[in-house]
Amino acid sequence: MSRKQQLLKRHRRNKRVALLIGLLVLIAAGVLVAWWLSLVLAVVLWAAHEAWFADHLFYSPKDDYAYAFAAGSEQPGLRLEAGRLVLDTPLAADETLIVGVELKSSWLGRFVDPAVELLGLETPDRQVFERGVAGRRYLNLTGAAEALSAGKVELRGRWCRIKGQPTLWRFRHPDYRQQRVMVIAPHADDAELAAFSLYSQAAESWIVTLTAGEIEAEHYQQMGIPAAEAARIKGRLRAWDSIAVPRWAGVPEAQCVQLGYFCMQLQAMQAAPDEPQASREADLNDTRLFRQFNGFTLPGDGDGAPTWHNLIADLRALLLKARPQVIVLPTPLLDPHADHICAHAAILEALQGLEWQPDTLLGYANHLHDNDRWPMGDSGAGVALPPRFDSSVELVPCSFILALSKQQDKAMALGMMHDLQPRAPFKRRLRRWLQQLLAGRAPSPYGENEFFRKAVRRHELLWVLKQG
C-alpha cells in the first residue's frame, strides 16, 4: 500500500469516528430538546463539513514545511520593512526565486483560505495556503526579479500575518527553451498539466505518452455503451488527444507518440517484466489499438504485448531517435500516483547503458501525497512550493513564468482533453457551490474540472533531478 493510500485510509477512519460522534450528538439533541432540532443540526453540520472540512489534508496546517536547498543558493540581504521587500543585491530576471516566510493564520483564516498578496508586480499575485496555517511556507517570486531588485514588491497577509524576516533562495538554470525537450506523460494531459509552457516554447519538443488511460469510462457507459467498449472508446479518444493536442502548441504530429500500455497496470508490468498485463476494463491484451496514430514503428508494435520489456524497448528507441537534452518526467519524491512512479522508473531503466544521455532531468508532480488541493488558490495565481516534511534530500526548484496569453493557451489545450470535459458528480458540484458561498473559493473561468484551477497558473513548477 502506497503512503498516499495509507494516509487516505487513516483519514477515512478518522472521518467515520467523527461521523459517529456527530450522530450521537444529533440523537441526543432530538431526544433531549426537540425532534426537529436534530434535522436542522444535521443539515447545518453537513454544510459546514462540505464548506470547511472536506479537504484531504494529511498533516497539520501548523507543521513547518521542511526543504533542503543546495549550498550557495541562499541570497543574503533580504528584509521586510513596513510590508515591503528590500534587497541589497540586484537579481537576474531569469532566475527561480523562492522566499521563505513564517505565517500565522487569523481566526477567520480557519474558515477562509489564508493568502499572501504580492503587490508591486506588473500584475498582482496571491499565493494561498492551508486554513489555520501557522508555520514555515515558501512563496514563489519567479518573474518578479526586476520589481524585487527595485524594492517595489509588497507582501500583504490576507487572513494571516507574516512573522519575522523572510529568506531568499535563488536558482540559476540554463534556458531549457533553447534545447531539445522530451516530456514523459503517464497519461494524456499530464504533459500539458506539468509543462505546457516549456514544451510549447522549446527549440524542439517530443511528447511521449505511456498509457491509453482507458479505465473509469463511466461517462461513456452513460451513453449506453457496454463497459468494455466504453473503455476502448475512452482509450482511443485519449490516444488521439495525446497526438493531436500538442499540435496546438506547435509540436509536430511525428514527435507525439502514444505507447498504448494500459492504465494502472505499469506496476504489475514492472513486477513481472515478461508477463503481459491486460487492460483492467477494456478486455484487451494488445496495445496496438491505441498506437494507430503513431507516425513510425516501435519495438512493441511487433507483438503488441503489454509487457515491461516492451515498454523499455520502446523508450530506448524513442530516446535514441529524439536524443533529448532535457527529459521532463514525474518525480516520486512528490507524486504518489502509481503510474507516475513507474514512468519515472521506466525512464531511468531505459537510460541505463544507452549511448545517448540527456543533460538534464526535470521532475514534476501532478498529484501530491499530502494535499489533494495543491496548488491552492485560484486559476492565474502563483504556485507556492508544495508541502514537504523531509529535508534529507536536496531539492532544486525550476519555475517558469506564464504570461496571461500562455495561460489561456494552456487552458484551451486542457479543454481539448476528453478526460477533463465531463461534468463533475452532483455531490462535488454542490460541495464547490457551498465552498464558493461560505468559504470564498472562486471557480476557474476555464472549466469545471479541478485541473483548470490547479494547472492554469502564473507558474509551472519543476524540479531539477539531474543536471549534466
C-alpha positions as CSV (number, residue, x, y, z in Angstrom):
1,M,0.0,0.0,0.0
2,S,1.4,3.4,-1.0
3,R,1.9,6.2,1.5
4,K,-1.0,8.1,-0.1
5,Q,-3.3,5.2,0.3
6,Q,-2.3,4.8,3.9
7,L,-3.0,8.5,4.6
8,L,-6.3,8.2,2.9
9,K,-7.2,5.1,4.9
10,R,-6.4,6.9,8.1
11,H,-8.4,10.0,7.0
12,R,-11.4,7.9,6.3
13,R,-11.1,6.1,9.6
14,N,-11.0,9.4,11.5
15,K,-13.9,10.7,9.5
16,R,-16.0,7.6,10.4
17,V,-15.2,8.3,14.1
18,A,-16.2,11.9,13.7
19,L,-19.5,10.9,12.0
20,L,-20.3,8.5,14.8
21,I,-19.8,11.2,17.4
22,G,-21.9,13.7,15.3
23,L,-24.7,11.1,15.0
24,L,-24.7,10.6,18.8
25,V,-25.0,14.4,19.3
26,L,-27.9,14.6,16.8
27,I,-29.7,11.8,18.6
28,A,-29.2,13.4,22.0
29,A,-30.5,16.8,20.6
30,G,-33.6,15.1,19.2
31,V,-34.3,13.2,22.4
32,L,-33.5,15.9,25.0
33,V,-34.7,19.1,23.1
34,A,-36.9,18.6,20.1
35,W,-37.1,16.1,17.3
36,W,-36.8,18.7,14.5
37,L,-33.6,20.2,16.1
38,S,-31.6,17.1,15.1
39,L,-32.7,17.5,11.4
40,V,-31.7,21.2,11.4
41,L,-28.4,20.4,13.0
42,A,-27.8,17.6,10.6
43,V,-28.2,20.0,7.6
44,V,-26.0,22.7,9.2
45,L,-23.2,20.2,10.2
46,W,-23.2,18.7,6.7
47,A,-23.0,22.1,5.0
48,A,-20.2,23.1,7.4
49,H,-18.3,19.9,6.7
50,E,-18.6,20.4,2.9
51,A,-17.6,24.0,3.1
52,W,-14.7,23.9,5.6
53,F,-13.6,20.3,6.4
54,A,-13.8,18.3,3.2
55,D,-10.2,18.9,2.0
56,H,-7.9,16.0,2.1
57,L,-5.1,17.5,4.2
58,F,-2.9,14.7,5.6
59,Y,-0.9,16.9,8.0
60,S,-1.5,19.7,10.5
61,P,-1.5,23.2,9.0
62,K,0.7,24.1,12.0
63,D,3.5,22.0,10.6
64,D,6.5,23.7,9.1
65,Y,7.4,22.8,5.6
66,A,10.9,21.3,5.5
67,Y,13.1,21.8,2.5
68,A,16.8,21.4,2.0
69,F,18.2,23.6,-0.8
70,A,21.7,23.4,-2.3
71,A,24.5,25.2,-0.5
72,G,25.1,28.6,-2.0
73,S,21.5,29.1,-3.2
74,E,20.5,31.3,-0.2
75,Q,20.8,35.0,-1.0
76,P,21.5,37.2,2.0
77,G,20.3,40.8,2.3
78,L,16.5,40.4,2.0
79,R,14.4,42.3,4.6
80,L,10.8,43.0,5.1
81,E,10.4,46.7,6.0
82,A,6.8,48.1,6.6
83,G,5.4,45.3,4.4
84,R,7.9,45.9,1.5
85,L,10.7,43.5,0.5
86,V,14.1,45.3,0.4
87,L,17.1,43.5,-1.2
88,D,20.7,44.6,-1.1
89,T,21.8,42.8,-4.3
90,P,20.1,43.0,-7.8
91,L,18.8,39.8,-9.3
92,A,18.8,38.3,-12.8
93,A,15.5,38.3,-14.5
94,D,15.6,34.6,-15.5
95,E,16.2,33.1,-12.0
96,T,13.9,30.9,-10.0
97,L,13.2,32.9,-6.8
98,I,11.8,31.3,-3.6
99,V,11.1,33.3,-0.4
100,G,10.6,31.5,2.9
101,V,8.2,33.2,5.3
102,E,6.6,32.4,8.7
103,L,2.8,32.7,8.5
104,K,0.2,32.8,11.3
105,S,-3.5,32.4,10.4
106,S,-6.1,34.8,11.8
107,W,-9.2,33.4,13.4
108,L,-11.1,34.0,10.1
109,G,-8.2,32.2,8.3
110,R,-9.6,28.9,9.7
111,F,-12.7,29.3,7.5
112,V,-11.4,31.4,4.5
113,D,-8.2,30.4,2.7
114,P,-5.3,32.5,4.0
115,A,-3.1,34.1,1.4
116,V,-0.1,36.3,0.9
117,E,-0.8,39.0,-1.7
118,L,2.2,40.2,-3.7
119,L,1.8,43.8,-4.9
120,G,4.0,46.0,-7.0
121,L,4.3,43.4,-9.8
122,E,3.1,44.0,-13.3
123,T,0.1,42.0,-12.4
124,P,-0.6,41.4,-8.6
125,D,-0.4,37.8,-7.3
126,R,-2.0,36.0,-4.5
127,Q,-0.5,32.7,-3.2
128,V,-2.8,30.7,-1.0
129,F,-2.1,28.4,2.0
130,E,-3.9,26.0,4.3
131,R,-6.7,27.2,6.5
132,G,-5.3,27.7,10.0
133,V,-1.7,27.9,8.7
134,A,0.9,28.5,11.4
135,G,4.4,27.8,10.2
136,R,7.1,28.0,7.6
137,R,5.9,28.4,3.9
138,Y,7.6,29.2,0.6
139,L,6.5,31.8,-1.8
140,N,7.3,31.7,-5.5
141,L,8.6,35.0,-6.7
142,T,9.9,33.8,-10.1
143,G,9.3,36.6,-12.6
144,A,9.5,39.3,-10.0
145,A,13.2,39.9,-10.1
146,E,13.1,43.4,-11.6
147,A,10.4,44.6,-9.2
148,L,12.2,42.9,-6.2
149,S,15.5,44.5,-7.1
150,A,13.8,47.9,-7.3
151,G,12.2,47.5,-3.9
152,K,8.6,47.6,-5.4
153,V,7.3,44.2,-4.0
154,E,5.0,44.4,-1.1
155,L,3.7,41.4,0.9
156,R,0.3,41.7,2.5
157,G,-1.2,38.9,4.5
158,R,-4.9,38.2,3.9
159,W,-6.5,36.3,6.8
160,C,-2.9,35.7,8.1
161,R,0.1,37.7,9.1
162,I,3.8,37.4,8.2
163,K,6.1,36.9,11.2
164,G,9.8,37.8,11.4
165,Q,12.1,38.2,8.4
166,P,11.9,36.3,5.1
167,T,14.7,34.3,3.5
168,L,15.5,34.3,-0.2
169,W,16.9,31.5,-2.3
170,R,17.8,32.0,-6.0
171,F,18.4,29.2,-8.6
172,R,20.0,29.9,-12.0
173,H,19.3,27.4,-14.7
174,P,20.1,27.1,-18.4
175,D,17.4,28.3,-20.8
176,Y,15.8,24.9,-21.4
177,R,13.5,26.5,-24.0
178,Q,16.6,26.6,-26.3
179,Q,17.1,22.8,-26.0
180,R,15.5,19.6,-27.3
181,V,12.9,18.6,-24.7
182,M,11.1,15.3,-24.2
183,V,8.1,15.2,-21.9
184,I,7.1,11.8,-20.4
185,A,3.4,11.6,-19.7
186,P,2.0,8.6,-18.0
187,H,-1.5,9.6,-19.3
188,A,-2.8,12.1,-21.9
189,D,-2.9,15.5,-20.3
190,D,0.0,15.0,-17.9
191,A,2.4,16.8,-20.3
192,E,0.0,19.7,-20.6
193,L,-0.7,20.0,-16.9
194,A,3.0,19.9,-15.9
195,A,5.0,21.5,-18.8
196,F,2.8,23.1,-21.5
197,S,4.8,26.4,-21.2
198,L,8.1,24.7,-21.6
199,Y,7.3,22.3,-24.4
200,S,5.4,24.9,-26.3
201,Q,8.4,27.2,-26.4
202,A,11.3,24.7,-26.6
203,A,13.5,24.6,-29.7
204,E,12.3,21.0,-30.3
205,S,9.7,19.0,-28.3
206,W,8.7,15.4,-28.1
207,I,5.6,14.2,-26.1
208,V,5.7,10.5,-25.2
209,T,2.5,9.2,-23.5
210,L,2.9,5.8,-21.9
211,T,-0.7,4.6,-21.3
212,A,-4.0,5.0,-23.1
213,G,-5.8,6.0,-19.9
214,E,-8.8,3.8,-20.8
215,I,-10.2,3.0,-17.3
216,E,-13.0,4.7,-15.4
217,A,-15.1,5.1,-18.6
218,E,-18.5,5.7,-16.8
219,H,-19.1,8.8,-18.8
220,Y,-19.2,6.7,-22.0
221,Q,-21.2,4.0,-20.3
222,Q,-23.9,6.6,-19.6
223,M,-24.3,6.9,-23.4
224,G,-25.5,3.3,-23.4
225,I,-22.1,1.8,-24.4
226,P,-21.2,-1.5,-22.8
227,A,-18.4,-1.3,-20.2
228,A,-15.5,-2.9,-22.2
229,E,-16.4,-1.0,-25.4
230,A,-16.7,2.3,-23.4
231,A,-13.2,1.7,-22.1
232,R,-11.9,1.1,-25.6
233,I,-13.5,4.3,-26.9
234,K,-12.2,6.3,-24.0
235,G,-8.7,4.9,-24.6
236,R,-8.9,5.7,-28.4
237,L,-10.0,9.2,-27.6
238,R,-7.2,9.8,-25.1
239,A,-4.7,8.3,-27.6
240,W,-6.0,10.8,-30.1
241,D,-5.7,13.6,-27.6
242,S,-2.0,12.7,-26.8
243,I,-1.2,13.1,-30.5
244,A,-3.4,15.9,-31.6
245,V,-3.5,18.4,-28.6
246,P,0.3,19.2,-28.6
247,R,-0.2,20.4,-32.2
248,W,-2.0,23.4,-30.6
249,A,1.4,24.3,-29.1
250,G,3.3,23.7,-32.4
251,V,4.7,20.2,-31.7
252,P,4.7,18.2,-35.0
253,E,2.5,15.2,-35.1
254,A,5.5,13.0,-35.8
255,Q,7.0,14.0,-32.5
256,C,4.0,12.9,-30.4
257,V,3.9,9.3,-29.5
258,Q,1.3,7.1,-27.8
259,L,2.7,3.8,-26.4
260,G,-0.8,2.4,-25.6
261,Y,0.0,0.5,-22.4
262,F,-2.9,0.1,-20.0
263,C,-3.8,2.4,-17.3
264,M,-2.8,1.4,-13.7
265,Q,-1.0,-1.7,-15.0
266,L,2.5,-0.3,-15.1
267,Q,3.2,-1.5,-11.6
268,A,2.2,-5.1,-12.4
269,M,4.3,-4.9,-15.6
270,Q,7.3,-3.8,-13.7
271,A,6.9,-6.6,-11.1
272,A,6.8,-9.3,-13.8
273,P,8.7,-7.8,-16.8
274,D,8.0,-10.7,-19.2
275,E,4.3,-11.2,-18.5
276,P,1.6,-9.3,-20.4
277,Q,-0.8,-7.3,-18.3
278,A,-4.2,-6.9,-19.9
279,S,-6.4,-3.9,-19.5
280,R,-8.5,-3.9,-16.4
281,E,-11.6,-2.7,-18.1
282,A,-11.2,-2.8,-21.9
283,D,-11.0,-6.5,-22.5
284,L,-7.7,-6.0,-24.4
285,N,-4.3,-7.7,-24.3
286,D,-2.8,-5.8,-27.2
287,T,-1.5,-2.3,-27.2
288,R,-1.7,-1.7,-30.9
289,L,-5.3,-0.4,-30.9
290,F,-4.1,2.6,-29.1
291,R,-0.9,3.1,-31.1
292,Q,-2.6,3.5,-34.5
293,F,-2.0,7.3,-34.7
294,N,1.8,7.0,-34.3
295,G,3.9,8.1,-37.3
296,F,6.5,5.3,-37.1
297,T,7.1,1.8,-35.9
298,L,8.4,0.9,-32.4
299,P,9.7,-2.4,-31.0
300,G,6.4,-3.0,-29.1
301,D,4.5,-2.9,-32.4
302,G,5.8,-6.3,-33.2
303,D,3.5,-8.3,-30.9
304,G,1.6,-5.6,-29.1
305,A,2.3,-7.3,-25.8
306,P,1.8,-5.1,-22.8
307,T,5.0,-6.0,-21.0
308,W,7.6,-4.1,-19.1
309,H,10.3,-5.3,-21.5
310,N,8.4,-3.9,-24.5
311,L,7.9,-0.6,-22.7
312,I,11.7,-0.3,-22.0
313,A,12.5,-1.2,-25.6
314,D,10.0,1.4,-26.9
315,L,11.5,4.1,-24.6
316,R,15.1,3.2,-25.7
317,A,14.2,3.5,-29.4
318,L,12.5,6.9,-28.8
319,L,15.4,8.2,-26.7
320,L,17.8,7.3,-29.5
321,K,15.6,8.8,-32.2
322,A,14.8,12.1,-30.4
323,R,18.1,12.5,-28.4
324,P,16.6,14.9,-26.0
325,Q,18.8,17.2,-24.0
326,V,16.1,17.6,-21.4
327,I,13.7,15.0,-20.2
328,V,10.6,16.1,-18.1
329,L,9.1,13.2,-16.1
330,P,7.2,12.6,-12.9
331,T,9.2,12.6,-9.7
332,P,8.3,10.1,-7.0
333,L,9.7,12.5,-4.4
334,L,6.4,14.3,-4.6
335,D,4.0,12.5,-6.8
336,P,2.4,9.3,-5.4
337,H,0.5,8.1,-8.4
338,A,1.5,4.5,-9.2
339,D,1.7,5.0,-12.9
340,H,3.8,8.2,-12.4
341,I,6.2,6.4,-10.1
342,C,6.6,3.6,-12.7
343,A,7.0,6.1,-15.5
344,H,10.0,7.6,-13.6
345,A,11.5,4.1,-13.0
346,A,11.0,3.1,-16.7
347,I,12.9,6.1,-18.0
348,L,15.8,5.5,-15.6
349,E,15.9,1.9,-16.7
350,A,15.8,2.8,-20.3
351,L,18.7,5.2,-19.9
352,Q,21.0,2.6,-18.3
353,G,23.8,1.8,-20.7
354,L,22.2,3.8,-23.5
355,E,24.6,5.6,-25.9
356,W,22.6,8.8,-25.6
357,Q,22.2,10.5,-22.2
358,P,20.3,13.7,-21.5
359,D,22.0,16.7,-19.9
360,T,19.0,17.3,-17.6
361,L,16.1,15.5,-15.9
362,L,13.3,17.8,-14.7
363,G,10.7,16.3,-12.4
364,Y,7.0,17.3,-11.9
365,A,4.2,16.4,-9.6
366,N,0.6,16.5,-10.9
367,H,-0.6,14.7,-7.8
368,L,0.6,15.1,-4.2
369,H,1.0,12.9,-1.2
370,D,-0.3,15.2,1.5
371,N,-2.7,17.7,0.0
372,D,-5.1,17.0,-2.8
373,R,-5.9,20.7,-3.3
374,W,-2.3,21.8,-4.1
375,P,-1.6,24.2,-5.8
376,M,-4.0,26.0,-3.5
377,G,-5.7,29.2,-4.7
378,D,-7.3,30.3,-7.9
379,S,-6.5,30.0,-11.7
380,G,-3.9,32.5,-12.7
381,A,-2.3,32.7,-9.2
382,G,1.3,31.9,-8.5
383,V,2.4,28.4,-7.4
384,A,4.0,28.3,-4.0
385,L,6.1,25.3,-3.1
386,P,4.1,22.2,-2.1
387,P,4.0,20.8,1.4
388,R,7.1,18.7,2.2
389,F,8.4,17.4,5.5
390,D,11.6,15.6,4.6
391,S,14.7,17.7,4.4
392,S,17.0,14.7,4.0
393,V,17.0,15.2,0.1
394,E,18.1,18.4,-1.5
395,L,15.6,19.8,-4.0
396,V,16.3,22.3,-6.7
397,P,13.1,24.1,-7.9
398,C,12.9,25.3,-11.5
399,S,10.0,27.6,-12.1
400,F,8.7,29.1,-15.4
401,I,6.6,32.2,-15.7
402,L,3.5,32.1,-17.9
403,A,2.1,35.3,-19.4
404,L,-1.7,35.6,-19.5
405,S,-1.8,34.6,-23.2
406,K,0.2,31.5,-22.4
407,Q,-2.1,30.6,-19.5
408,Q,-5.1,30.9,-21.9
409,D,-3.4,28.7,-24.5
410,K,-2.7,26.1,-21.8
411,A,-6.4,26.3,-20.7
412,M,-7.5,25.7,-24.2
413,A,-5.2,22.7,-24.6
414,L,-6.6,21.2,-21.4
415,G,-10.1,21.9,-22.6
416,M,-9.4,19.8,-25.7
417,M,-8.6,16.8,-23.4
418,H,-11.6,14.5,-23.4
419,D,-10.9,13.3,-19.8
420,L,-11.3,16.8,-18.5
421,Q,-14.6,17.5,-20.2
422,P,-17.3,15.5,-18.4
423,R,-19.2,17.2,-15.6
424,A,-18.3,16.5,-12.0
425,P,-20.6,14.4,-10.0
426,F,-23.5,16.3,-8.4
427,K,-22.1,15.9,-4.9
428,R,-18.8,17.5,-5.9
429,R,-20.6,20.4,-7.7
430,L,-22.7,21.0,-4.6
431,R,-19.6,21.0,-2.4
432,R,-17.9,23.6,-4.6
433,W,-21.0,25.8,-4.6
434,L,-21.0,25.7,-0.8
435,Q,-17.3,26.5,-0.7
436,Q,-17.8,29.3,-3.1
437,L,-20.7,30.7,-1.0
438,L,-19.4,30.1,2.5
439,A,-15.6,30.0,2.1
440,G,-15.0,32.4,-0.8
441,R,-13.4,29.9,-3.2
442,A,-13.7,31.1,-6.8
443,P,-14.3,28.6,-9.6
444,S,-12.0,28.6,-12.6
445,P,-13.2,30.6,-15.5
446,Y,-11.7,28.0,-17.9
447,G,-13.5,24.8,-16.9
448,E,-15.2,22.8,-14.2
449,N,-12.6,20.2,-13.8
450,E,-10.3,20.8,-10.8
451,F,-7.2,20.7,-13.0
452,F,-8.2,24.0,-14.7
453,R,-7.8,25.6,-11.3
454,K,-4.7,23.7,-10.3
455,A,-2.7,23.9,-13.6
456,V,-3.6,27.2,-15.3
457,R,-1.3,29.4,-13.2
458,R,1.3,32.1,-13.3
459,H,4.0,29.5,-12.8
460,E,4.9,26.0,-13.9
461,L,7.0,24.4,-11.2
462,L,9.5,21.7,-12.0
463,W,12.4,20.1,-10.1
464,V,16.0,19.5,-11.3
465,L,16.6,15.8,-10.7
466,K,19.8,15.6,-12.7
467,Q,22.0,18.4,-14.2
468,G,24.9,17.5,-16.5
